[in-house]
Amino acid sequence: MENKDFLLDYKPVDVSKEVGLVWSIANSLRGAYTSDKYKEVIIPMVIIRRFECALEEKKDLVVAKFESNPNAPAAILNQISGYPFYNTSRFNLTNLLNDSSNIAENFQSYIEGFSANIQIILNSLEFSKQITKMDKNNRLFGVVKKFSELDLYTHSVDSMKMGYIFEDIIRRFSENAEAGDHYTPREVIRLMANVLLAEGCEDLLTDEGKIATVLDAACGSGGMLSTTQDFLEYYNPSIDVRLFGQEIIDESYAICLADMLIKGQDIKNIIGGEPAGNTLKQDCFPDQKMRLVIMNPPFGTPWGGKDTPDGQEKAVRDENKKGGRFEWGLPGTGDAQLLFMQHAINKLDDKKGRAAIITNGSPLFSGGTTSGESQIRRKMLEEDLVEAIIALPSQLFYNTDIGIYIFILSKNKREDRIGKVQLINAVDMWKPLRKSLGKKRREIDRDSIKLITELYSEFKENKYCKIFSNEEFMYKEYAVYQPLQRSGAINADTIEKLKTSSYFTSNSSVFNEAEFETLKEMNPRSTADEKKYQKYIAGQQFINGCLDALSSNVSDKIYKDYANFEKALKDAISKVEGYSASRLTSIAMIMSEIDKTAVVQKDKKGEIILDKTTKDTEIIKLTKNVEEYFNEEVYPHVPDALWFYEFDESKAESTTNKEKLGAEFPFTRFFYEYKEPEKADDLLAEFMEIEKTLADKIKHLAESEVL
């Protein structure tokens, strides 16, 4: 892409007048509505006023045509209105005020005059109920009057400004929303669009009549879709941009539909509400691949468990089992971000698809080696889909002050990017807002957007940019053991150690003291509880028998050969009721300790036996020689360490077991800079200065009180 500044919405956008008026209207609802219900009136009224302003110029012509021919096709009325929607009622918000006694009935008639596609929006918000409620509580006339004075005409409030208005209104109604829900700041969207189109989209930006399909599977109010369309049309006025979206929240869906209609988009491609708009349940466009995907899935939203929509968890697991959208793996049920990531990848055009996706830090590194999260990242790297990851500043979002990241995914990497991932550290590229908006205290200014885009396009390492091979982020997990080399004794100390061990006090297979006391107090006990109670009685008898038997075999002897120690223990306790070989093994471990002067234990084949209590793991990058790693990092500390590359022990030894090969993106590690701690004397001096300042202030306050 030509390095061309995008200026459409860099001009300062002041929506304080419009939002202030809307908020004053919301406050007038106090008494009839609680504050959390204001949006049930305000959002549909803003939408209605926006449509009314758009249609006003040609409204009389549409009404005249309809009254002369009530059966006039919708296409004709759309043509007259100049939009893919219309209103055939003679009412508007202004003349509704002329008949205050019938305002509710007339308002309903006005609403019914909208075309079917508008009716879908308003019906989804159940606005008819609010008309009745406002009328009953003497609020309707005032609300209609104030909204009739709100300037939302397209010549003074373009699509971008309207987006800001919606954004600010929803933000105020959503101060306590979960992080990642609702709206992405527009400057972040601009950055995403800039980077997304910077490469691999030359045909979209230059070819006459080119079709561009764009998907946002968590589209909110449609800001990402709208901004991407504006970018594409700015560069290529002849392009045919087709927008697709799914959104589960009804209010956001309604706003998105309104914006899409005004922009001339086909709203059949915008699916909303539960269950239709639930991306995790279904792909609403199964036969449509997308050239571009741009998305901000909700952060930390669960996809499974009792608090999720009915059928959602089953739908996700079914997709995973059948090798569908989520075939690469399932993340923990508490966070769906990597499911949205997989969905985006599944939707991308196989040859030229590109995606920009916002996440928090969790998708970069959460989960163990064989976890779903790790395996999803692994597949993304193996398929060479990750083009870049951009770390953005904290305090950019309205509902969260955490740092965020942008994943750039591509199926058409340029040649020098193949097999590589670019990391861009933009955490310090921001300027403060003059006034905080919720938790948003910063913004990415124009210069920062330009710099980040240039860093991405130049693809050169520097202070802010690091480039690595895919293998740098992939690793194998190795198990590390020490030889079984322990000494043991049967004496007062080791018996006391056994007596107070968790194995004898809180082990459900032997004796759990707390559970036993609870069961003991139960009257009556269920069949299952009685069975457990009797098991603990037997366990207690075994413990007492062991301790008695061991006490009878106390000696000063230290066994340097663990096999001989086990034999001595067996001789002492084998006749105790409840004895078993597995219990002997556990007791021997508790009553012994690692001793590097003891005999190294070997099996009948002469192979060293591993001490399972010493198991540790080492994570080694694929780019690192394993032998070198152990020579440098392990053997200096544990010279007799024995290491193995294992399969997942939780899986059967078959084709189903998982290789302990995973992936993560430890972003901050690559940009860490050591800073020498301040000297103690300097810190002390600073502390003393603070203490003196506080003392002076306290003295001043005390003197003021006396006066």
URBELWO-V687576 format. One record per helix or strand of 3 or more residues. SS is the DSSP state (H for helix, E for strand). FROM is the first residue (numbers start at 1). TO is the last residue. If there is no record, write none. Layout:
BEGIN
ss=SS from=FROM to=TO
ss=SS from=FROM to=TO
END
This chain:
BEGIN
ss=H from=16 to=27
ss=H from=35 to=37
ss=H from=39 to=68
ss=H from=74 to=81
ss=H from=95 to=98
ss=H from=100 to=112
ss=H from=116 to=124
ss=H from=127 to=136
ss=H from=140 to=148
ss=H from=159 to=173
ss=H from=186 to=198
ss=H from=202 to=206
ss=E from=211 to=216
ss=H from=223 to=235
ss=E from=240 to=247
ss=H from=250 to=262
ss=H from=267 to=269
ss=E from=270 to=272
ss=E from=292 to=296
ss=H from=312 to=321
ss=H from=337 to=347
ss=E from=354 to=359
ss=H from=362 to=365
ss=H from=372 to=382
ss=E from=386 to=392
ss=E from=404 to=410
ss=H from=415 to=417
ss=E from=420 to=426
ss=E from=431 to=437
ss=E from=440 to=443
ss=H from=446 to=458
ss=E from=465 to=469
ss=H from=470 to=473
ss=E from=474 to=483
ss=E from=486 to=489
ss=H from=492 to=499
ss=H from=502 to=505
ss=H from=513 to=521
ss=H from=527 to=551
ss=H from=562 to=573
ss=H from=581 to=590
ss=E from=592 to=594
ss=E from=610 to=621
ss=H from=626 to=633
ss=E from=642 to=645
ss=E from=661 to=663
ss=H from=667 to=670
ss=H from=680 to=706
END
